[in-house]
């Protein structure tokens, strides 16, 4: 009986260790999680995130208008940025928040 126990316990420990190796969870965070691209406007002194605007060019400043008859705001690439995004269009893009 003692001979069976001396063989059985190490074998069970080995099987348990193999099982635990497959049961672990990777707790490391992703190095760079996928984030939705956002632009920002300065609305009443506070930064407001808006969907990414397709502004390209260098002639004018990228601007958006809140609603058809709403106010016009300059668009910034990053939160707290001092320089607005450049745009090739002179008319603001109409968006709804």
C-alpha atoms as a printed R data frame, in Angstrom:
   type eleno elety resid chain resno       x      y       z
1  ATOM     1    CA   UNK     A     1   0.000  0.000   0.000
2  ATOM     2    CA   UNK     A     2   2.786  2.439   0.909
3  ATOM     3    CA   UNK     A     3   4.529  1.771  -2.402
4  ATOM     4    CA   UNK     A     4   1.356  2.778  -4.311
5  ATOM     5    CA   UNK     A     5   1.069  6.047  -2.350
6  ATOM     6    CA   UNK     A     6   4.722  6.952  -3.002
7  ATOM     7    CA   UNK     A     7   4.074  6.536  -6.716
8  ATOM     8    CA   UNK     A     8   0.541  7.946  -6.881
9  ATOM     9    CA   UNK     A     9   1.039 11.268  -5.049
10 ATOM    10    CA   UNK     A    10   3.920 12.553  -7.235
11 ATOM    11    CA   UNK     A    11   2.029 11.455 -10.348
12 ATOM    12    CA   UNK     A    12  -1.098 13.352  -9.233
13 ATOM    13    CA   UNK     A    13   1.001 16.440  -8.459
14 ATOM    14    CA   UNK     A    14   2.577 16.262 -11.918
15 ATOM    15    CA   UNK     A    15  -0.833 15.914 -13.630
16 ATOM    16    CA   UNK     A    16  -2.229 18.781 -11.538
17 ATOM    17    CA   UNK     A    17   0.717 21.020 -12.498
18 ATOM    18    CA   UNK     A    18   0.172 20.326 -16.189
19 ATOM    19    CA   UNK     A    19  -3.547 21.078 -15.839
20 ATOM    20    CA   UNK     A    20  -2.867 24.353 -14.018
21 ATOM    21    CA   UNK     A    21  -0.462 25.453 -16.757
22 ATOM    22    CA   UNK     A    22  -3.342 25.432 -19.247
23 ATOM    23    CA   UNK     A    23  -5.820 27.010 -16.828
24 ATOM    24    CA   UNK     A    24  -3.931 30.259 -16.155
25 ATOM    25    CA   UNK     A    25  -5.155 33.597 -17.460
26 ATOM    26    CA   UNK     A    26  -2.859 36.139 -19.100
27 ATOM    27    CA   UNK     A    27  -3.188 39.172 -16.821
28 ATOM    28    CA   UNK     A    28  -0.747 41.389 -18.710
29 ATOM    29    CA   UNK     A    29  -2.464 44.406 -20.305
30 ATOM    30    CA   UNK     A    30  -2.203 44.925 -24.028
31 ATOM    31    CA   UNK     A    31   0.765 47.135 -24.844
32 ATOM    32    CA   UNK     A    32  -1.433 49.421 -26.934
33 ATOM    33    CA   UNK     A    33  -5.167 48.802 -26.712
34 ATOM    34    CA   UNK     A    34  -7.169 49.653 -29.786
35 ATOM    35    CA   UNK     A    35  -8.859 52.962 -29.240
36 ATOM    36    CA   UNK     A    36 -11.378 54.683 -31.409
37 ATOM    37    CA   UNK     A    37  -9.827 57.714 -33.068
38 ATOM    38    CA   UNK     A    38 -11.250 60.920 -31.622
39 ATOM    39    CA   UNK     A    39 -10.914 64.622 -32.287
40 ATOM    40    CA   UNK     A    40 -11.733 67.379 -29.811
41 ATOM    41    CA   UNK     A    41 -13.467 70.745 -29.709
42 ATOM    42    CA   UNK     A    42 -13.394 73.366 -26.977
43 ATOM    43    CA   UNK     A    43 -17.039 73.678 -25.885
44 ATOM    44    CA   UNK     A    44 -17.809 76.230 -23.144
45 ATOM    45    CA   UNK     A    45 -14.236 76.037 -21.836
46 ATOM    46    CA   UNK     A    46 -14.290 72.218 -21.639
47 ATOM    47    CA   UNK     A    47 -12.772 69.720 -24.075
48 ATOM    48    CA   UNK     A    48 -15.433 67.623 -25.804
49 ATOM    49    CA   UNK     A    49 -14.570 64.445 -27.719
50 ATOM    50    CA   UNK     A    50 -16.077 64.123 -31.193
51 ATOM    51    CA   UNK     A    51 -15.678 61.440 -33.861
52 ATOM    52    CA   UNK     A    52 -12.542 61.677 -36.002
53 ATOM    53    CA   UNK     A    53 -12.995 64.252 -38.767
54 ATOM    54    CA   UNK     A    54 -11.566 63.716 -42.229
55 ATOM    55    CA   UNK     A    55  -9.736 67.033 -42.530
56 ATOM    56    CA   UNK     A    56  -6.836 67.109 -44.948
57 ATOM    57    CA   UNK     A    57  -4.843 69.935 -46.439
58 ATOM    58    CA   UNK     A    58  -3.084 73.032 -45.182
59 ATOM    59    CA   UNK     A    59  -5.072 76.008 -46.456
60 ATOM    60    CA   UNK     A    60  -7.759 76.393 -43.789
61 ATOM    61    CA   UNK     A    61  -8.479 75.261 -40.240
62 ATOM    62    CA   UNK     A    62 -10.667 72.198 -39.761
63 ATOM    63    CA   UNK     A    63 -14.004 73.265 -38.282
64 ATOM    64    CA   UNK     A    64 -17.263 71.563 -37.339
65 ATOM    65    CA   UNK     A    65 -20.741 72.952 -36.852
66 ATOM    66    CA   UNK     A    66 -23.051 71.490 -34.210
67 ATOM    67    CA   UNK     A    67 -26.286 70.897 -36.084
68 ATOM    68    CA   UNK     A    68 -27.444 72.671 -39.234
69 ATOM    69    CA   UNK     A    69 -27.652 76.133 -37.642
70 ATOM    70    CA   UNK     A    70 -25.428 75.586 -34.602
71 ATOM    71    CA   UNK     A    71 -22.179 77.205 -33.544
72 ATOM    72    CA   UNK     A    72 -18.899 76.525 -35.364
73 ATOM    73    CA   UNK     A    73 -15.858 75.147 -33.523
74 ATOM    74    CA   UNK     A    74 -12.239 74.519 -34.459
75 ATOM    75    CA   UNK     A    75 -11.198 70.844 -34.406
76 ATOM    76    CA   UNK     A    76  -8.096 69.651 -32.530
77 ATOM    77    CA   UNK     A    77  -6.279 66.329 -32.961
78 ATOM    78    CA   UNK     A    78  -5.382 65.905 -29.303
79 ATOM    79    CA   UNK     A    79  -6.839 66.916 -25.981
80 ATOM    80    CA   UNK     A    80  -5.355 70.238 -24.848
81 ATOM    81    CA   UNK     A    81  -3.702 70.926 -28.205
82 ATOM    82    CA   UNK     A    82  -2.967 74.558 -29.086
83 ATOM    83    CA   UNK     A    83  -3.019 74.152 -32.865
84 ATOM    84    CA   UNK     A    84  -6.188 73.258 -34.761
85 ATOM    85    CA   UNK     A    85  -6.173 70.573 -37.448
86 ATOM    86    CA   UNK     A    86  -5.492 71.832 -40.964
87 ATOM    87    CA   UNK     A    87  -8.153 71.427 -43.625
88 ATOM    88    CA   UNK     A    88  -8.428 72.010 -47.348
89 ATOM    89    CA   UNK     A    89 -12.075 73.032 -47.063
90 ATOM    90    CA   UNK     A    90 -13.313 76.419 -45.950
91 ATOM    91    CA   UNK     A    91 -16.782 75.229 -44.868
92 ATOM    92    CA   UNK     A    92 -17.315 73.477 -41.528
93 ATOM    93    CA   UNK     A    93 -18.544 69.880 -41.410
94 ATOM    94    CA   UNK     A    94 -21.977 69.537 -39.767
95 ATOM    95    CA   UNK     A    95 -22.054 67.026 -36.889
96 ATOM    96    CA   UNK     A    96 -24.527 66.079 -34.167
97 ATOM    97    CA   UNK     A    97 -23.400 65.191 -30.647
